[in-house]
Amino acid sequence: MSQLLTYLLVGLYSLTILGIIAVIIADNRNPLKTVPWIIVLVFAPVVGLFFYFFFGQNLAKRHIIPRRTRRRITQQIGAIGQTGLPGLPEHYRPLAELLMATIRAVPLRGSRIEPYTDGAAKMEALLGEIARARHHIHVQYYILADDATGRRLSDALIARAREGVEVRVLYDDVGSVSTRRGFFDAMRREGIECRAFLHVQFPRFTSKVNYRNHRKIVVIDGRVAFFGGMNVADRYVEGVAWGIWRDIHFRVEGGAVAGLQAAFLSDWSATTRCRVGGASYYPPVEPLGDNLLQLVAGGPFGKWRALQQAESFALARARRRIWIQTPYYLPSEVLNTALQSAALAGIDVRLMLPERSDSRVVDLASHSYLDDMMKAGVKILFFGAGFLHSKLLVVDDDLSIIGSANMDFRSFEHNFEINAFVYDAAFAARMAALFERDAALCRVLSPGEWFRRKRYLRFAESVMRIFSPLL
C-alpha cells in the first residue's frame, strides 16, 4: 500500500512538473527565458518548482494597472499644453513615434534637468524642496530604509504633514522588506498615506514577488520632481566598504514634472484603487528651455516591452557614439547584437561597468558577455573607485536616456521602471562630460588581460549566463 502511494505521489509530482513545462512553452516566451526554466525544472524539480511558483509566473497579460487608468492619466498630461513633436530632430522622430505607439509616452517640452552624482547632494536638495511644499508631496522608492537617511526623509515628511500638506508614500514591498513596519506606521500615525506596491501575501500572491516597482520618483506640488537611480538608504550617501557609491539622480522642473506625476498616480491608483487627480496636481507650467523628452514608464504589462524596444531602436540608428553606464549588463540578444554591430561599423561604443558590484553571481553572468563585445571593438571600462550604480545612455550628440532601468532582463521584462528619453544636444553634452569624468576613475579592459583569465572563472561565467534571464 505504501509503495502504491509512493508511485502515485511520484506520478502526480511528475505530471505537475510536465504541466508547468507545457505552460511555459505554450506561453510563447522568449526562448532565452524558457530554456533556463525547463533546465531548472528537469534537473532540480523540487527547487525548480519552488522558484517557479515564486518567480516564474507570467503576469504580463494581467493588467496590474488598468488601461483605462493609464489612458485617463495620459489625457491629463496632454491637458497641460506643453506636449507635441515640434523641435524634435528629424532623425529621432521614428523613435518618438515608437514610444507613443507602444506606451503612450507623450512628448513633453521645456524641462530644466539638474543631475546629482552623489547621494548627499541629492538628499539635501530633496529635503530642501520638501520643506517648501505647500499642497502635496508624492514619494515613491524601491528601497526606503529605516536608517539615518531614511529617518531624515520620514521626519521631513511628517513635519509637512503636520502643516496640512498631503503626503503619499509608495514603497516596494520586496525592495523594502528589511525595513521595520514600525518605520511606516510612524508616518501613518501622522496622517501620511503610506502603501506597499504589490503587497506580498504568502502563499496567495507569490507570483507578485518577481514583479517589483523599481521606480524612484518624488513630486512636490506638481512644480518640481526628482527621479533616477538613487534609493533612500545610508549606503547611497556614505558609500560601500570598497569605495564610493557612484550614482545619478535628477531634479526636474517644467513639462517633465507632469509625466512623473502621472507615473506616480498610475502606480498609486493600481495600489489603492483610489483616483487622485485634477488641476491642483497638474498646475500650469511655463516651458523652461527648448528641449523635448519622453518619460517611459515601462513595466510587465501589455504586449510591448517599450524600454527594450526603444533602446534597441536607438542603438541601431546611432551614427557616431554610444556611451553606456550600467551596474548590471545582462542584455537581450537584440541589445547585445545592436552594440556589437555598431562597434563593428566603426561607431564609438563604450560600456562602463563596476569592477565590483553588490552581487557576485550577477558579475559572473555579466562578464560572460564581454568576450564578444571586446572582439567587436567595444571599449570596456571597469569603474574601480567603488560601486557604479549609474544608469546612463548617451547616443550621438543629442539623445540621452536616463532613469531607473538597468541594462538587464529584470529591468526590461519584470520591473516597473521610469526612464526619460531626452532629445537635447546641450544636455547630452553634460551627460557625456559626466561619463568622461567617471572614465578617469576607470581602467580600460585590455584583450590580453581579459582573455588570459582562469578557465574555471570563464566556465563559471558561462554557467551563470544560462540563468541571466532569471537573475
N, C-alpha and C positions, 0 to 999 in steps of 0.2 A: 504493500500500500504506500509506504513512504517513498519507495523507488518510483512508483507511478506518479506520485505527487511531485517528485523532483523533475521528472520528464515533462510534466505539464507546466511547471514554473519556467523551466528552460525554454520550452516551446513558446510560451506566452512572451517571455522576455525577448526571444529571437524575433518573433513577429513584430513586437514593438519597435525593435531596432530597424528591422527591414521596412516597417511602415514609415518611420521617421526619415529614413534614407529616400524612400519613394516620394515623400512630401518635399524634401529638399530638392530632388531632381525635378519634380513637377512644378516647382516654384519658379523655374527658369531664371535662377540667379546667375550672377557672373560665375563662370567655371572656376575662376581663381578662388572663389569663396566656397563653392560647392565641394570641390575635391578635398580640401582640408577637413571639412566636417565629416565627409564619408570616411576618410582615413582614421580620424579620431574614433568614430562610432564602430568601425570594424576592428581596429586593433586594441582599443581600450573602451569597450562598450559601457562599462559601469561609469567610468569617469566621463566618457563622451556623452552619455545620456544626461548626466547631471549638468554638464556645461551647456549642452544644447538647450535644456529646459530653462536655464538662466539667461544664456547669452545668444542663442542661435535662432530664436523665433523671429520671423519677419513681420514687422509691424508696418511696413511701407504702404500696404494697401488699406490700412486703417487710418481714418482721418482724425489724428490726435488733435489737430487744430482744424476745425470745420472750414470748408471752402467759403461758406457764407461769411464767416468771421474775417477771413483774410481779405475777401472782396470788399467788405464794408470798411475795413481799416484802410485799404488802398484808396478807396474813394475819398476818405478823409484827408489823406496826404495830397491827393490831387486838388482838393479844395483850397489849399494854401496859396496856389497860384505861382509857385516857383518851380514848376516842372516843365519838361519838354526837352527836345533834342537840339535846338538852335545853339550853335557854338561848338558842337561836338566835332572833333576831327573826322573827316570823311572815312579815314581808314578804320575807325572804331565803330562806325555806325552799325555794321552787321553784328558786332559783339553786343552793343546796346540793345538791338532788336532781339537777339537771342535771349538776353536776360529778361526782357519784358515778356517774351513768349513763354518762357519756362517757369518763371516765378513772379511775374508782375512787378519786377523791380523798376519802379518809377524813377526816371532821371530827375535829379534834384540839382538846382542851380544855386550858385553863390554861397559856398560854405567856407568858413575860416577853420583851419585844422592845425592844431598845435601838438607836436609829438612830445612824449616824455619817455626817456630811455632808462630811468631808474625809478624804483618803487617809492622812494622817499619823496621825490619831487611830485610824483603823481598824487600821492596821498595828501600832501599839503595843498595842492591845487583843488583836489576834490573836496576836502574839508572846508576850504575857503568858500567854495560855491555853495555847499550845503548850508553854511552859516548865513548866506544871503537869500535862501529860499523863502518864498512868501506864500505860494499856493500848494505845490505838491513836489514830492521827491520820489522818484521811482528807481529802485535799486535791484539789480539782477546780477548774480555771480554764480559761477560753478562752485567755487570754494569760498565760504565765509567762515574763517577760523575763529575759535574762541581763544585768542591770544592778545597780546598788547595792541597789535594793529587792528584786529577785529573789534576790540573793545573801544578803541578810539572812534571807529566808524559808528558803532552802535550808540555810544554816548552822544555823538553829534546828531544822530537821527532822533534820539529820544528828546534832546534839547529842542529841536524844531517841532516835534510832535506836541510837546507841552505848550508851544506857542500857537497851536492850531493849524499847523501845516499838515496836509495829507501826506502820509508816508506809507509806501507799499514796498515790501521786500520780498523778492523771489529768489530762492536758492535751490541748487540741485540737491536732491535727496541723497544721491550716492556720492557726489563730489564733496559734500559737507558731512559725510557720515560720521567722521570723528569729532564733530562739533557737538558739545553737550546741548541737549534740548533746552536746558535752562537758559542758555545764551539767547535763544529765540523767544522763549517765554518771557524773559525780562522786557524785551521790546513789545511783545503783545500786551503786557500789562500796562504799558504806557500809551496804548491806543494805536500802535503801529500794526498794520495788516501784514502779517508775515506768513508766507506759504512756501511749501516744498513742491518743486516741479516734479511731476510723475512720481508721487509718493509710492514707495515700495512696501507692499504688504505681502509677507510670505504666508502660504505659497500662492495665493491667488494672482498676484501681479508680478510674478517673477520675470516674465518676458520683458518688462519695462526696465530691468537692470541695465540692459545693453543700449538703451536709447536715452542718452543723457543730454542735458542742456548745458552746453559749453560756452554760452554767450556771457559776456561781461559788459553790462550796459548800466549807466546811470543817467537819468534825465531829470533836470531840475527846472520847474516852472515852464517847460516847453521852450526854453530860451537857450539853454546850454546843456551839453551832454558829454559823456565820456564813454569810450569803448576801446577794445583792443585785447591784449593778451594777458593782462595782469589780474590775478585774483586778489583777495584780501586775506593776507597771512603774513606773518613775520618774515618768512624766507624771501618774499618779494621785495622787502625793504632791506633786510640785513644780509641777504645772500645765503650761500650754502657753504658746507665745510671746505669745498675745494675752490672757492672763489666767489666772484660777484654773481648776482642774478641779473643777467642782461636781457631786458625785455623791451617791449614798445607798446605804448598806450597813447590815446589821443583825446584831446579836448576839442569839441566842435561847437560852432555857432552857425546860425544861418539855416539854409534849407535842409541840411543833413539831419538836424535835430528831429524834424517831423518823422523821418524814416526810422530813426532809433526809437522814438516814442511808439511808432506803430509796431515795431518788433516786440517791444516790452508788453504793450497792451494785448497783442495777439497771444503771447505766452500767458499773460495774466488771465485772459478770458478762457484759455484752454484749461488752466489750473483751477480756477474758481467758479467757472460758468457764470461769471458776472461781467456785464459790459460796462466799460469805463470809456468815456469819450466826450467829445464836444469841443467848443471853441476855446475853453479855458486850458485844454490840453494841447491844442494846436493853434497857438496865438499867431497872428500875422508877423512875418519876419521880413526884414529888408535883405536883399542879396548882398553878401559880403564877398565881392570878387566876381570873377568871370568863370570860375571852374565849374565842372559838371561831374557828378558822381552818381553811382547807383549802389544802394545798400541791398545786399543779397542775404536774406535770412534763410540760409539753407537748412534742410532737415530731412529726416527719414519719412517723408510723406509724398504721396503723388507718384507720378510716373518718372519724372525727370530728376536728375541729380545736378541741379543748376550750377553749384560751385565747381564741381569737377568738369562739367561740360564747358563752362565759360573759361576756366583757366586753361584747359586743353586747347580751346579755340584760340585764345590769346597767344599761347606759346607757339602754336602752329603758324600764326600770322606775324610773328616777330621778324624784324628785319635787321636789327643791329645788336640788341643786348637783351639778355635775360639774367637778372641777378636775383638769387633766392636766399632768404634766411628761413630756416625752419628747425625746430628742435628734434623733429622726427621725420625721417624720409622713408615712407613706406608707400610708394606711388602705385597707382593703377598702371597697367601695361600701356594704356593710351598716353598718360602723362610721361611715363618713362621714355617711350618711343619718341614723343614730341621733343623732349630735351635732347636726346641723342641725335635726332635728325637735325635739330637746329645747330648743334655743335659741329656736326659733320658738314653742314652747309656754310660754315665759317662765321656763324653768329657767336658773339662773346657770351658764353654760358658759364656762370659761376654759381656754385652751390655751397653755402656756408652752413655747417653743422656744428653742434657742440662736440668737443673732443670727448667729453663725458657727459651723459645725460642722467636723469634720475631713474632710468630703467636699463639694466644691463641686457635684458632679453631683447628690448626694442633696439638697443645699439647693435646687437649682433645681426638682427634681421635687416636693419638699415644699411649696415656696412656691406651686406651681400650684393647690394645694387651698385656699388661704387666701381667695381672692376670694369664693367661695360661702359659706365659713364666716362671713366678716365680714358679708355680706349677710343671713345668717340670724340674726345677732346674737351670734355667738360672740366673746368678748373674746380677742384675740391679744396675748400678751406676748412680747417678744424679750429674752432674758437677755443683757446686754451686758458682764458682768464677766469673761467667759471662756467656757469650753465647758461648757454644761449637758448632763451625761450621765445625769442622774437619770431613773429610771422610776418614776412615782408616779401613782396614780389615786385620787381621793377622791370617793365618791358619797354624797350626802346627809350624814347625821350619824353613820353607824355602819358604813360599809364602806370599807375601804382595800385597794387592790390594789398590791402591792409585789413587787420581784424583779428578774429579769434581762431580761425581754422588752421590747423597744421596740414602739412602735405602728407597725409596718410589716409588709409582706408577708413579709419574711425571717423575722422572729421568729414570725409566726403560721403560716407554711407550711413552712419549711425547717429552722429551728434547733431543737435541743433546749434548752428553756428551763425555768426554775423560777420560778413566781410564787406568792405567798400571797394568798389572799382572807381578809382579817381582818375579822371581824364584832365590832366593839367601838367604842363611842362615844368612850371616853377616848383610844384610840389614833388614831381618825380626827381628833379634835381636835388631837392632837400633829402629825399629818401636815399638817393644814390650816394650823397655825401655821408649819411649815417652808415651806409653799408661800407664805404671805404674807410671810415673811422674804425669800424669794428675789424675790418680786414687787417689793420695794423696790429691787432691782438691775436691774429691767427697764424697758423703755419700752413703753407701750401703743401698739399699731399703730393709727394713725388711718386711716379710709377715704380721706380726702382725700389723704394722703401715699401710701398704697398704690396707689390706682388711677391715680395720675399717673406711676408708674414707666415707664421707657423701653419702647417697643414691642418692640425687639429682645430685651429681657430677658424680657418676657412670652411672646414666641414661643419662646425657649429653654426656659422653664419648661414650656410646653405640649408641646414635643418630648420633654423628659425624662419628663414624666408618662406618656407612652405606654409607656415602658420601666420605670416604677416597680415593677411586679410582679417584674422581674428584677434589681433593684438590691440 
